[in-house]
Amino acid sequence: MSTPEERLGELGLELPPLRRPAGRYRGWTMAGDTLHLAGQGADGHVGRLGADLGVAEGYAAARGCALNLLAQARDALGSLDRVAQVLVLRGYVTCTDDFTDQPGVVDGASDLLAEVFGARGEHARTAIGVRALPRGFAVELDGMVRVR
């Protein structure tokens, strides 16, 4: 079985450089065996779902956010092999008042985590709509993983 980083390569993906925080916070913190990952947007994915963007574009934005979360996790842990389980993923989708497919958008991240980690990537999740996100991002994700 491939390692998570080998699976990324098999998918034709690589982790981006760490994003600089948009404020005064860290990209991650540890508490016991739980890694808390700060909210991550994805550069180049801006706009509102239901107005400027469709679900497919939002799905791609969520995948980009998930790659940024994984980059933070690797920074914290040294290797994605230390991820025992993705526990929680929270997705925030900038959208119009009548847009209701936030779950379909955040599936972009959930699908990627399952592709990279297999059953260890399955998680509890929230997907909610918001009026605006920092830097105009279409999607922002944060999450928690259990570490070995």
Secondary structure, 3 states (H helix, E strand, C coil): CCCHHHHHHHCCCCCCCCCCCCCCCCCEEEECCEEEEEEECCCCCECCECCCECHHHHHHHHHHHHHHHHHHHHHHHCCHHHEEEEEEEEEEEEECCCCCCHHHHHHHHHHHHHHHHHHHHCCEEEEEEECCCHHHECEEEEEEEEEC
